[in-house]
Amino acid sequence: MTYLDCRYTTFRRVLASCHDLPEEAWRRLDNDPELLVRRAAARRPDTPPEVLEGLVRAHGDVFHIRPLLVDHPNFPRHMLRTFVDEPSPNVRYLALQDPELPVPELQQLAAAAESFLRRGVARHPNITDALLEHLLSDPDPQVADDAAANSVLRPTQMYRMLTAAGL
């Protein structure tokens, strides 16, 4: 427990990876000045939902570390769609983790300047035919590729695209 006061982030991060700490230690680790420590502490099995949501809303998620914080069993998944209006595009992207994200929110994200947001919409399972059609003609070829690879794309749309391309 003496590591809670250690000036070295690594020691506090290692402490945060333990699972048998007292509540006071978790409270301190959840409020640590270093983001890496707070993220490590949030991976414990009994992390409170408000800690998970606050951390993700403020800093987004780290996609190369699995499982994602939004996949934590205590994460309030019903809050994902509220991320659409966040200022950070990385946080807005997390709204796409909601497989039932409503169409108006998908349209809002599809209009974003950031191509990675449009790509996420193009891959989303709740996309409409009209929105998919729009993203198929996106100026970013990766967005159009993701839209073309979406399993929601109907064969009639595929055939029409192939005919228009002279194939």
Backbone as JSON, one array per atom type, in Angstrom:
{
  "sequence": "MTYLDCRYTTFRRVLASCHDLPEEAWRRLDNDPELLVRRAAARRPDTPPEVLEGLVRAHGDVFHIRPLLVDHPNFPRHMLRTFVDEPSPNVRYLALQDPELPVPELQQLAAAAESFLRRGVARHPNITDALLEHLLSDPDPQVADDAAANSVLRPTQMYRMLTAAGL",
  "N": [[0.81, -1.2, 0.0], [2.1, 1.15, 0.37], [2.9, 2.02, -2.05], [0.93, 3.61, -3.1], [1.5, 6.23, -2.56], [3.75, 6.64, -3.97], [6.06, 8.35, -6.03], [6.58, 7.44, -8.53], [5.06, 6.57, -11.44], [4.87, 4.0, -12.54], [4.96, 2.19, -10.39], [2.56, 2.77, -9.08], [0.8, 2.1, -11.1], [1.25, -0.67, -11.35], [0.34, -1.44, -8.83], [-2.34, -0.82, -9.2], [-3.11, -2.88, -10.81], [-3.62, -4.97, -9.18], [-6.08, -7.02, -7.47], [-7.14, -7.09, -4.96], [-7.42, -4.87, -3.26], [-8.1, -2.43, -0.67], [-11.1, -0.41, -0.37], [-10.53, 2.36, -0.07], [-8.0, 2.54, -1.27], [-8.67, 1.99, -3.94], [-10.29, 4.18, -4.47], [-8.41, 6.24, -4.39], [-6.69, 5.45, -6.46], [-8.45, 5.58, -8.61], [-8.62, 8.27, -8.87], [-6.12, 9.12, -9.48], [-3.44, 11.26, -10.56], [-2.25, 10.47, -12.95], [-3.18, 9.29, -16.09], [-2.66, 6.69, -17.08], [-2.54, 5.15, -14.76], [-5.14, 5.44, -13.78], [-6.55, 4.18, -15.86], [-5.56, 1.55, -15.62], [-6.52, 0.87, -13.08], [-9.23, 0.9, -13.6], [-9.72, -1.48, -14.84], [-10.33, -3.45, -13.07], [-12.51, -6.02, -11.72], [-14.78, -5.04, -10.29], [-15.22, -2.35, -10.88], [-16.81, 0.75, -10.46], [-19.68, 1.81, -12.37], [-19.89, 4.59, -12.91], [-17.26, 5.46, -12.72], [-16.04, 4.17, -14.87], [-17.53, 5.24, -17.04], [-16.96, 8.0, -16.75], [-14.18, 8.07, -17.13], [-13.91, 7.11, -19.77], [-15.49, 8.98, -21.15], [-14.05, 11.31, -20.72], [-11.5, 10.72, -21.76], [-11.61, 8.91, -23.85], [-11.17, 5.61, -25.29], [-8.75, 2.94, -25.3], [-7.82, 1.38, -28.05], [-6.02, -0.61, -28.67], [-5.66, -2.12, -26.45], [-7.12, -4.78, -25.05], [-9.7, -6.24, -23.04], [-11.84, -3.59, -24.24], [-12.62, -0.65, -22.34], [-15.27, 0.07, -22.61], [-16.39, -2.37, -23.0], [-16.39, -3.52, -20.58], [-18.06, -5.35, -18.02], [-19.45, -3.73, -16.2], [-19.76, -1.34, -17.43], [-21.87, 1.34, -18.3], [-23.71, 0.71, -20.83], [-25.91, 1.85, -22.03], [-25.33, 4.48, -22.1], [-23.67, 4.98, -24.2], [-24.68, 6.1, -26.6], [-24.91, 8.75, -25.92], [-22.44, 9.76, -26.29], [-22.16, 10.78, -28.8], [-22.36, 13.53, -29.01], [-20.08, 14.54, -27.91], [-17.1, 16.6, -27.66], [-14.62, 15.52, -28.49], [-13.47, 13.67, -31.23], [-12.56, 11.06, -30.92], [-13.9, 10.12, -28.7], [-16.52, 10.41, -29.59], [-16.51, 8.43, -31.53], [-16.79, 6.12, -30.03], [-19.49, 5.92, -29.57], [-20.39, 4.43, -31.64], [-20.1, 1.85, -30.81], [-22.47, 1.03, -29.87], [-24.76, -1.15, -30.99], [-27.33, -0.6, -31.72], [-27.52, 2.04, -32.34], [-29.3, 4.96, -32.98], [-30.61, 6.09, -36.16], [-30.56, 8.99, -36.68], [-28.32, 9.75, -35.12], [-26.33, 8.22, -36.34], [-26.33, 9.48, -38.83], [-25.42, 12.0, -38.08], [-22.8, 11.4, -37.26], [-21.85, 10.43, -39.68], [-21.59, 12.71, -41.12], [-19.33, 13.88, -40.2], [-16.11, 15.47, -40.22], [-13.91, 13.9, -39.82], [-12.5, 11.08, -41.22], [-12.3, 8.56, -40.02], [-14.5, 8.4, -38.38], [-16.6, 8.4, -40.24], [-15.97, 6.02, -41.51], [-16.47, 4.23, -39.44], [-19.25, 4.5, -39.25], [-19.93, 3.53, -41.74], [-19.43, 0.84, -41.4], [-21.28, 0.11, -39.56], [-23.91, -1.87, -38.09], [-26.53, -0.94, -38.04], [-27.03, 0.76, -40.09], [-28.73, 2.63, -42.6], [-30.18, 2.05, -45.89], [-30.1, 4.38, -47.44], [-28.16, 5.96, -46.15], [-25.98, 4.3, -46.36], [-25.7, 4.24, -49.12], [-24.97, 6.91, -49.53], [-22.46, 6.94, -48.23], [-21.07, 5.2, -49.83], [-20.24, 6.74, -51.9], [-18.35, 8.38, -50.8], [-15.63, 10.71, -50.57], [-13.29, 9.69, -49.48], [-11.55, 6.83, -50.13], [-11.33, 4.64, -48.4], [-13.53, 4.83, -46.72], [-15.6, 4.43, -48.56], [-14.91, 1.81, -49.3], [-15.34, 0.44, -46.87], [-18.08, 0.82, -46.64], [-18.95, -0.6, -48.87], [-18.29, -3.13, -48.07], [-20.03, -3.7, -46.06], [-22.33, -5.87, -44.55], [-24.96, -5.28, -44.74], [-25.44, -4.17, -47.16], [-27.36, -4.45, -49.98], [-27.87, -7.0, -52.47], [-28.99, -5.99, -54.88], [-28.17, -3.34, -54.85], [-25.44, -3.75, -55.05], [-25.22, -4.93, -57.62], [-26.16, -2.81, -59.18], [-24.13, -0.95, -58.76], [-21.97, -2.28, -59.91], [-22.82, -2.43, -62.56], [-22.96, 0.3, -63.18], [-20.27, 0.85, -63.08], [-19.46, -0.4, -65.3], [-18.89, -3.07, -65.27]],
  "CA": [[0.0, 0.0, 0.0], [2.95, 2.34, 0.37], [3.05, 2.46, -3.44], [-0.09, 4.62, -3.41], [2.12, 7.55, -2.44], [5.01, 6.63, -4.71], [6.09, 9.35, -7.1], [6.79, 6.76, -9.8], [3.8, 6.1, -12.01], [4.92, 2.56, -12.78], [4.6, 1.48, -9.16], [1.11, 2.94, -8.84], [0.11, 1.33, -12.14], [1.32, -2.08, -10.96], [-0.58, -1.59, -7.7], [-3.7, -0.77, -9.75], [-3.42, -4.15, -11.47], [-4.02, -5.94, -8.14], [-7.54, -7.1, -7.37], [-7.57, -7.25, -3.58], [-7.11, -3.64, -2.52], [-9.23, -1.86, 0.06], [-11.88, 0.61, -1.09], [-9.82, 3.64, -0.05], [-6.94, 2.48, -2.27], [-9.32, 2.12, -5.26], [-10.72, 5.57, -4.62], [-7.23, 7.04, -4.69], [-6.2, 5.07, -7.79], [-9.42, 6.1, -9.58], [-8.41, 9.71, -8.97], [-4.69, 9.36, -9.64], [-3.19, 12.28, -11.6], [-1.79, 9.86, -14.2], [-4.21, 8.56, -16.83], [-2.31, 5.26, -17.16], [-2.9, 4.52, -13.49], [-6.61, 5.38, -13.73], [-6.99, 3.14, -16.8], [-5.24, 0.24, -15.04], [-7.46, 0.65, -11.97], [-10.57, 0.69, -14.16], [-9.84, -2.84, -15.39], [-10.7, -4.41, -12.03], [-13.86, -6.56, -11.96], [-15.89, -4.33, -9.64], [-15.14, -0.91, -11.12], [-18.14, 1.37, -10.52], [-20.06, 2.3, -13.7], [-19.62, 6.02, -13.09], [-15.82, 5.61, -12.93], [-15.79, 3.75, -16.25], [-18.08, 6.23, -17.97], [-16.22, 9.26, -16.63], [-12.87, 7.9, -17.74], [-14.07, 7.0, -21.22], [-16.02, 10.24, -21.67], [-13.0, 12.32, -20.66], [-10.26, 10.38, -22.45], [-11.79, 7.9, -24.88], [-10.74, 4.26, -24.94], [-7.5, 2.55, -25.94], [-8.27, 0.28, -28.88], [-5.03, -1.68, -28.77], [-5.68, -2.88, -25.2], [-8.41, -5.49, -24.94], [-10.95, -5.72, -23.58], [-12.07, -2.16, -24.14], [-13.35, -0.26, -21.13], [-16.71, 0.05, -22.91], [-16.82, -3.76, -22.95], [-16.38, -3.95, -19.17], [-19.43, -5.71, -17.64], [-20.1, -2.66, -15.42], [-19.9, -0.09, -18.2], [-23.28, 1.63, -18.62], [-23.78, 0.73, -22.29], [-26.99, 2.75, -22.48], [-24.77, 5.83, -22.2], [-22.83, 5.1, -25.39], [-25.25, 7.01, -27.6], [-24.72, 10.14, -25.5], [-21.1, 10.18, -26.69], [-22.24, 11.38, -30.13], [-22.24, 14.99, -28.91], [-18.84, 14.93, -27.22], [-16.21, 17.37, -28.55], [-13.51, 14.72, -29.02], [-13.9, 12.66, -32.2], [-12.25, 9.72, -30.41], [-15.0, 9.75, -27.79], [-17.72, 10.24, -30.44], [-16.37, 7.14, -32.2], [-17.25, 5.06, -29.13], [-20.95, 5.78, -29.7], [-20.62, 3.39, -32.65], [-20.1, 0.56, -30.14], [-23.88, 0.7, -29.63], [-25.25, -1.73, -32.24], [-28.66, -0.06, -32.02], [-27.42, 3.49, -32.41], [-30.36, 5.44, -33.87], [-30.22, 6.64, -37.46], [-30.12, 10.39, -36.64], [-26.96, 9.8, -34.6], [-25.46, 7.71, -37.4], [-26.23, 10.54, -39.83], [-24.57, 13.04, -37.51], [-21.42, 10.92, -37.33], [-21.49, 10.29, -41.09], [-21.29, 14.05, -41.64], [-18.12, 14.37, -39.54], [-14.94, 15.71, -41.07], [-12.94, 12.83, -39.59], [-12.85, 9.91, -42.02], [-12.44, 7.35, -39.21], [-15.89, 8.37, -37.91], [-17.42, 7.97, -41.38], [-15.68, 4.59, -41.71], [-17.2, 3.5, -38.4], [-20.66, 4.49, -39.64], [-20.04, 2.65, -42.91], [-19.38, -0.56, -40.93], [-22.28, -0.08, -38.49], [-24.99, -2.78, -38.48], [-27.85, -0.28, -38.05], [-27.01, 1.77, -41.15], [-29.85, 2.56, -43.54], [-29.79, 1.98, -47.3], [-29.78, 5.73, -47.93], [-26.89, 6.39, -45.58], [-24.96, 3.45, -46.98], [-25.54, 4.77, -50.49], [-24.21, 8.16, -49.4], [-21.07, 6.65, -47.87], [-20.43, 4.52, -50.95], [-19.64, 7.77, -52.77], [-17.5, 9.24, -49.97], [-14.37, 11.01, -51.24], [-12.22, 8.86, -48.93], [-11.77, 5.48, -50.64], [-11.48, 3.67, -47.3], [-14.93, 4.92, -46.28], [-16.38, 3.74, -49.59], [-14.61, 0.37, -49.19], [-16.05, -0.11, -45.7], [-19.51, 0.8, -46.96], [-19.17, -1.69, -49.82], [-18.1, -4.41, -47.37], [-21.04, -3.88, -45.02], [-23.23, -6.98, -44.89], [-26.3, -4.72, -44.94], [-25.54, -3.78, -48.57], [-28.23, -5.39, -50.69], [-27.34, -7.43, -53.78], [-29.45, -5.09, -55.95], [-27.27, -2.18, -54.83], [-24.14, -4.21, -55.57], [-25.34, -5.1, -59.07], [-26.29, -1.49, -59.77], [-22.79, -0.35, -58.71], [-21.14, -2.96, -60.89], [-23.3, -2.0, -63.87], [-22.54, 1.69, -63.37], [-18.82, 0.84, -63.3], [-19.2, -1.07, -66.57], [-18.34, -4.41, -65.0]],
  "C": [[0.86, 1.27, 0.0], [3.15, 2.87, -1.05], [2.0, 3.5, -3.84], [0.5, 6.03, -3.4], [3.42, 7.68, -3.22], [4.95, 7.66, -5.84], [6.27, 8.73, -8.47], [5.48, 6.13, -10.28], [3.77, 4.59, -12.17], [4.51, 1.77, -11.55], [3.11, 1.59, -8.86], [0.3, 2.16, -9.87], [0.12, -0.16, -11.83], [0.38, -2.34, -9.78], [-2.03, -1.63, -8.21], [-4.08, -2.06, -10.47], [-3.77, -5.25, -10.47], [-5.54, -5.94, -8.03], [-8.03, -7.15, -5.93], [-7.23, -6.04, -2.71], [-8.33, -3.14, -1.75], [-9.88, -0.72, -0.74], [-11.18, 1.97, -1.15], [-8.7, 3.67, -1.1], [-7.54, 2.63, -3.67], [-9.76, 3.55, -5.5], [-9.54, 6.45, -5.02], [-6.69, 6.73, -6.09], [-7.15, 5.58, -8.88], [-9.25, 7.59, -9.81], [-6.94, 10.08, -9.11], [-4.46, 10.42, -10.71], [-2.76, 11.7, -12.94], [-2.89, 9.02, -14.83], [-3.92, 7.05, -16.9], [-2.7, 4.51, -15.89], [-4.42, 4.38, -13.4], [-7.15, 4.31, -14.67], [-6.71, 1.74, -16.24], [-6.21, -0.09, -13.91], [-8.85, 0.33, -12.49], [-10.77, -0.72, -14.7], [-10.18, -3.88, -14.32], [-12.14, -4.86, -12.22], [-15.0, -5.74, -11.39], [-15.81, -2.81, -9.79], [-16.55, -0.32, -11.2], [-18.44, 1.92, -11.92], [-19.71, 3.77, -13.93], [-18.13, 6.29, -13.29], [-15.48, 5.26, -14.38], [-16.29, 4.8, -17.24], [-17.29, 7.53, -17.93], [-14.86, 9.19, -17.3], [-12.96, 7.86, -19.26], [-14.56, 8.32, -21.82], [-14.92, 11.31, -21.71], [-11.81, 12.02, -21.58], [-10.41, 9.38, -23.59], [-11.34, 6.54, -24.38], [-9.45, 3.97, -25.69], [-7.8, 1.28, -26.72], [-7.25, -0.85, -29.01], [-4.92, -2.48, -27.47], [-7.07, -3.47, -25.04], [-8.52, -6.13, -23.58], [-11.03, -4.2, -23.41], [-12.79, -1.85, -22.84], [-14.86, -0.25, -21.39], [-17.26, -1.37, -22.95], [-16.8, -4.33, -21.53], [-17.83, -4.26, -18.76], [-20.18, -4.61, -16.86], [-20.27, -1.36, -16.2], [-21.37, 0.13, -18.54], [-23.49, 1.81, -20.13], [-24.88, 1.63, -22.82], [-26.49, 4.19, -22.64], [-23.95, 6.04, -23.47], [-23.39, 6.11, -26.38], [-25.12, 8.47, -27.21], [-23.34, 10.66, -25.89], [-21.1, 10.87, -28.06], [-21.99, 12.89, -30.09], [-20.98, 15.45, -28.2], [-17.92, 15.68, -28.18], [-15.1, 16.53, -29.18], [-14.02, 13.69, -30.02], [-13.61, 11.24, -31.73], [-13.32, 9.22, -29.45], [-16.28, 9.54, -28.6], [-17.69, 8.88, -31.14], [-16.92, 6.0, -31.33], [-18.76, 4.89, -29.15], [-21.28, 4.67, -30.69], [-20.53, 1.98, -32.06], [-21.51, 0.12, -29.77], [-24.46, 0.16, -30.93], [-26.63, -1.23, -32.64], [-28.66, 1.46, -32.05], [-28.46, 4.0, -33.4], [-29.81, 6.12, -35.13], [-29.83, 8.11, -37.39], [-28.69, 10.56, -36.1], [-25.96, 9.28, -35.62], [-25.27, 8.78, -38.48], [-25.31, 11.66, -39.35], [-23.1, 12.63, -37.6], [-20.94, 10.77, -38.77], [-21.14, 11.63, -41.72], [-20.01, 14.63, -41.05], [-16.98, 14.56, -40.53], [-13.93, 14.57, -40.97], [-13.37, 11.57, -40.33], [-13.01, 8.65, -41.16], [-13.84, 7.26, -38.61], [-16.81, 7.9, -39.03], [-17.2, 6.49, -41.68], [-16.43, 3.75, -40.69], [-18.68, 3.42, -38.72], [-20.86, 3.53, -40.8], [-20.04, 1.17, -42.51], [-20.52, -0.89, -39.95], [-23.45, -0.96, -38.95], [-26.36, -2.12, -38.59], [-27.96, 0.78, -39.15], [-28.2, 1.55, -42.1], [-29.31, 2.45, -44.97], [-29.35, 3.34, -47.82], [-28.43, 6.21, -47.41], [-25.73, 5.56, -46.16], [-24.66, 3.93, -48.4], [-24.7, 6.04, -50.48], [-22.74, 7.88, -49.13], [-20.33, 5.87, -48.96], [-19.76, 5.5, -51.9], [-18.79, 8.76, -51.97], [-16.17, 9.5, -50.69], [-13.18, 10.2, -50.71], [-12.46, 7.41, -49.37], [-11.94, 4.43, -49.54], [-12.9, 3.67, -46.75], [-15.81, 4.17, -47.27], [-16.14, 2.23, -49.54], [-15.35, -0.26, -48.02], [-17.55, -0.18, -45.96], [-19.82, -0.37, -47.9], [-19.05, -3.06, -49.16], [-19.15, -4.66, -46.3], [-22.04, -4.95, -45.45], [-24.66, -6.52, -45.1], [-26.52, -4.35, -46.42], [-26.29, -4.86, -49.34], [-27.6, -5.78, -52.05], [-27.78, -6.51, -54.92], [-28.57, -3.84, -56.01], [-25.9, -2.56, -55.41], [-24.16, -4.32, -57.09], [-25.43, -3.75, -59.78], [-24.93, -0.79, -59.82], [-21.89, -0.98, -59.79], [-21.53, -2.56, -62.31], [-22.85, -0.57, -64.18], [-21.05, 1.78, -63.64], [-18.44, 0.13, -64.61], [-18.61, -2.46, -66.39], [-19.43, -5.48, -65.13]]
}
